[in-house]
Amino acid sequence: MPGDLSEALKEATKEVHEQAESTEFMKNFQRGQVSLQEFKMVLTSLYYIYSALEEEIERNKDHPAYIPVYFPAELHRKTALQEDLEYFYGPLWREEISCPESTQKYVNRLHYVGQHEPELLVAHAYTRYLGDLSGGQVLKKIAQKALHLPNTGEGLEFFTFEGVSNATKFKQLYRSRMNSIEMDPATKKRVLEEAKRAFLLNIQVFDELQKLVSQCHENGHPAQHKPELRTRGTSGAHEHGPAPVKEGEKTLMKHTGMLPSTPLVRWILVVSFLVTTVAVGLFAM
C-alpha cells in the first residue's frame, strides 16, 4: 500500500475504475450522443447527491479526518446545481424533480458515513470533487455543444468552479492536504474500501440501467427522445423561468417538452447520464 493516501486511493480503485469507465454510455457521451432529457435528469440526481454530501461535510467540517480538505467556497456544488435546475425547470423546480432509487441508495450511504463513520467522508469527497474538476470540464464542453446551450454558461453552473483559478494546482493542493490527514493503517484501509464502494454503487446503477434498457426494448419504447428547442427574446414570457436575462439583450435557449411521460423512460434517462458523468469525471482524476 502506497504511503500517501491519494496514491493509495488511486491504486486501490484501479480495477473498479476501469469497470466504470468502460461503459457503453460513457463512450456514447464522449461522442456527443447525449439528450437534453438525460442532462436535466442527471442534474437532478447530482443535486440529491451533493446535498447529502455537503450536509455531511458541514456536519463534520471540524473533524480531524476532514478539516484539512474543507474547501466549501472552492468546491461545493449544491448552489450551482440549484441554479441549473431553476434554469431548466423554472422557479418551481423542487416540485418537478424526484430522487431515483439508485441515487437514493448513494444518498443513504453518504448520510450514514457522515453520521456514523465521518473518518470515511474524505473518500467520497475525493472521488466526487476531483472528478468534477477534471473530467467534468470535458463533459461541460460536450454538453454545451451537443445541447446547443448558451456559450455564456447558463445551465452549466455545476461545471463552473469560480473559486478555482487553476484546477491542476488546486488538485495538487487537495491531494497534499489529504495526505496530511493522520490516520492509522486500519482507518486508511477502511477509507480505501469506502472509495471502492463509491465506484461499486455507480456500477450497480449501471447494472440497473442495463436491465431497464432491455425491458424498454422488449416493450417497444424508445430509449431517448429528441428535445424540442426554442429561443426567446428578453421581452418574451418564459414559462419555465430560467435565469433572468443579464446585461443587454440576448437570447436564451428555451427547452420545452423535455420530460418523457413514461416512468420507465424517465428512469433510463437519469441512470444512464449519472453513470456517464461519474465515470468520465473519475477517469480524468
C-alpha positions in Angstrom: 0.0 0.0 0.0 1.5 3.4 -1.0 2.3 5.7 1.9 0.3 8.7 0.6 -3.5 8.4 0.9 -4.1 9.9 -2.6 -1.8 7.4 -4.3 -3.2 4.6 -2.2 -6.7 5.6 -3.3 -5.7 5.6 -6.9 -4.1 2.2 -6.7 -7.0 0.6 -4.6 -9.7 1.8 -7.0 -7.9 0.9 -10.3 -9.9 -2.2 -11.1 -13.3 -0.8 -10.3 -12.3 2.4 -12.0 -11.7 0.5 -15.2 -15.1 -1.2 -14.9 -16.8 2.1 -14.6 -15.1 3.9 -17.4 -15.7 1.1 -20.0 -19.5 1.6 -20.0 -21.2 1.9 -23.4 -23.0 5.0 -22.2 -19.8 6.8 -21.3 -18.4 6.2 -24.8 -21.7 7.5 -26.3 -21.5 10.6 -24.3 -17.9 11.2 -25.3 -19.2 11.1 -28.9 -21.7 13.8 -28.1 -24.7 11.4 -28.0 -26.5 13.0 -25.1 -30.1 14.1 -24.9 -31.4 17.1 -23.1 -33.7 14.9 -21.0 -30.6 13.0 -19.8 -28.8 16.2 -18.9 -31.8 17.6 -16.9 -32.3 14.3 -15.0 -28.6 13.9 -14.1 -28.6 17.4 -12.7 -31.5 16.3 -10.5 -29.6 13.2 -9.3 -26.4 15.2 -8.7 -28.4 17.7 -6.7 -29.6 15.0 -4.3 -26.1 13.5 -4.1 -24.3 16.8 -3.4 -27.0 18.0 -1.0 -26.3 14.9 1.1 -22.5 15.1 0.7 -22.3 18.7 1.6 -24.8 18.4 4.5 -22.5 15.8 6.0 -19.4 17.8 5.2 -20.8 20.7 7.1 -21.6 18.4 10.0 -18.0 17.2 10.1 -16.1 20.3 9.0 -14.2 20.4 12.2 -13.5 16.6 12.3 -9.7 15.9 12.3 -10.2 13.5 9.4 -11.9 16.1 7.2 -10.8 19.6 8.2 -7.6 19.6 6.0 -9.8 19.2 2.9 -12.6 21.5 3.8 -12.9 23.9 0.8 -16.6 25.0 0.6 -16.0 28.2 -1.4 -13.9 26.4 -3.9 -15.7 23.1 -4.3 -19.3 22.9 -3.0 -21.8 22.3 -5.8 -25.2 22.4 -4.3 -25.8 26.1 -5.0 -24.6 25.7 -8.6 -26.9 22.8 -9.1 -29.9 24.8 -7.8 -29.2 27.5 -10.4 -29.0 24.9 -13.2 -32.2 23.3 -12.1 -34.0 26.6 -12.0 -32.7 27.4 -15.5 -34.2 24.2 -16.9 -37.3 23.6 -14.7 -38.2 27.1 -13.6 -38.7 28.6 -10.1 -40.9 25.7 -9.0 -38.2 23.2 -9.9 -38.4 21.5 -6.5 -41.9 20.3 -7.4 -40.7 18.9 -10.7 -38.0 16.6 -9.5 -37.7 13.4 -7.5 -34.9 11.2 -6.3 -34.4 7.9 -8.3 -33.9 4.7 -6.4 -30.2 4.3 -7.3 -29.5 7.9 -6.4 -31.3 7.4 -3.0 -29.0 4.4 -2.3 -26.0 6.7 -2.7 -27.6 9.4 -0.6 -28.3 7.0 2.2 -24.7 5.8 2.2 -23.4 9.4 2.4 -25.6 10.2 5.4 -24.6 7.0 7.1 -20.9 7.8 6.7 -21.3 11.4 7.8 -23.3 10.4 10.9 -21.6 7.2 12.0 -18.1 7.0 10.3 -17.0 10.5 9.4 -13.4 9.4 9.0 -14.5 7.9 5.7 -16.1 11.0 4.3 -12.8 12.1 2.6 -13.2 9.1 0.3 -16.4 10.4 -1.1 -15.2 14.0 -1.3 -12.1 12.9 -3.1 -13.9 10.9 -5.8 -16.6 13.5 -6.4 -14.8 16.8 -6.4 -11.5 15.9 -8.1 -13.5 14.1 -10.7 -15.6 17.3 -11.3 -12.5 19.4 -11.6 -11.1 17.0 -14.2 -13.5 15.1 -16.4 -16.4 17.4 -15.6 -14.8 20.1 -17.7 -14.8 17.7 -20.7 -18.4 17.0 -20.1 -19.2 20.7 -19.9 -17.9 21.3 -23.4 -19.6 18.2 -24.8 -22.9 19.1 -23.3 -22.8 22.7 -24.4 -22.1 21.7 -28.0 -24.5 18.7 -28.1 -27.4 20.5 -26.5 -26.8 24.0 -28.0 -26.6 25.6 -24.6 -25.7 29.3 -24.4 -22.0 30.0 -24.5 -22.5 32.4 -21.6 -22.8 29.4 -19.3 -26.5 29.2 -18.4 -27.4 25.6 -17.4 -23.8 24.7 -16.8 -23.0 26.3 -13.5 -22.4 22.8 -12.0 -19.2 22.6 -14.0 -18.0 26.1 -13.2 -15.6 26.5 -10.3 -15.3 30.2 -9.9 -13.2 29.8 -6.7 -10.6 27.7 -8.5 -8.4 29.7 -10.9 -6.1 26.7 -11.7 -7.6 23.3 -11.5 -4.2 21.4 -11.8 -2.6 23.4 -8.9 -5.7 23.1 -6.8 -5.9 19.3 -7.2 -2.2 19.2 -6.1 -3.1 21.2 -3.1 -6.1 19.0 -2.3 -4.0 15.8 -2.6 -1.3 17.3 -0.4 -3.9 18.3 2.3 -5.5 14.9 2.1 -2.1 13.2 2.6 -1.6 15.2 5.7 -4.6 13.7 7.4 -3.4 11.5 10.3 -4.9 8.0 10.3 -3.8 4.6 11.5 -3.4 1.8 9.0 -6.7 0.3 9.9 -8.6 3.5 9.2 -6.7 4.1 6.0 -7.7 0.6 4.8 -11.4 1.5 5.5 -11.1 4.7 3.6 -9.8 2.8 0.6 -12.6 0.3 0.9 -15.1 3.2 1.0 -13.7 4.7 -2.2 -14.2 1.4 -3.9 -17.7 1.3 -2.5 -18.4 4.6 -4.2 -17.4 3.1 -7.6 -19.4 0.0 -6.9 -22.5 2.0 -6.2 -22.2 3.6 -9.6 -21.6 0.2 -11.3 -24.8 -1.1 -9.6 -26.6 1.9 -11.1 -25.2 0.9 -14.5 -26.4 -2.7 -14.0 -29.9 -1.4 -13.2 -29.7 0.7 -16.3 -28.8 -2.3 -18.4 -31.9 -4.1 -17.1 -34.1 -1.2 -17.8 -32.8 -0.7 -21.3 -33.5 -4.4 -22.1 -37.1 -4.0 -20.7 -37.5 -0.8 -22.7 -36.6 -2.6 -26.0 -38.8 -5.6 -25.1 -41.8 -3.2 -24.6 -41.1 -1.3 -27.7 -40.3 2.1 -26.1 -37.6 4.4 -27.4 -34.6 4.9 -25.1 -34.4 8.6 -25.8 -36.4 11.4 -27.3 -35.1 14.4 -29.2 -35.6 17.6 -27.3 -37.6 20.4 -28.7 -35.6 23.6 -28.6 -37.0 27.1 -28.8 -35.4 30.5 -28.4 -36.9 33.6 -26.8 -36.0 37.3 -26.6 -35.8 39.3 -23.5 -39.3 40.5 -23.8 -41.0 37.1 -24.1 -42.6 35.2 -21.2 -40.7 32.1 -20.2 -43.0 29.5 -18.8 -40.2 27.5 -17.2 -38.4 30.6 -15.7 -34.7 30.2 -16.4 -32.1 32.5 -15.0 -33.1 36.1 -15.7 -31.5 37.9 -18.7 -28.3 39.7 -17.7 -26.8 42.9 -19.2 -28.1 43.8 -22.6 -30.5 41.8 -24.7 -29.6 38.3 -25.5 -31.3 35.1 -26.5 -31.5 32.1 -24.2 -32.2 28.7 -25.3 -35.7 27.6 -24.3 -36.4 23.9 -23.7 -39.9 22.6 -23.6 -41.5 19.2 -23.9 -38.5 17.6 -22.4 -39.9 15.2 -19.9 -41.0 11.8 -21.3 -44.4 10.7 -20.0 -43.4 7.1 -19.5 -41.9 6.5 -16.0 -39.7 3.7 -17.3 -38.1 6.0 -19.8 -37.5 8.7 -17.2 -35.6 6.1 -15.1 -33.5 5.1 -18.0 -32.5 8.6 -18.8 -31.5 9.6 -15.3 -29.5 6.5 -14.6 -27.6 6.4 -17.9 -26.4 10.0 -17.7 -25.5 9.7 -14.0 -23.3 6.7 -14.6 -21.7 8.5 -17.6 -21.0 11.7 -15.6 -19.4 9.9 -12.7 -17.3 7.6 -14.9 -15.9 10.3 -17.1 -15.2 12.6 -14.2 -13.4 9.9 -12.2 -11.5 8.8 -15.3 -9.7 12.1 -15.6 -8.5 12.3 -11.9 
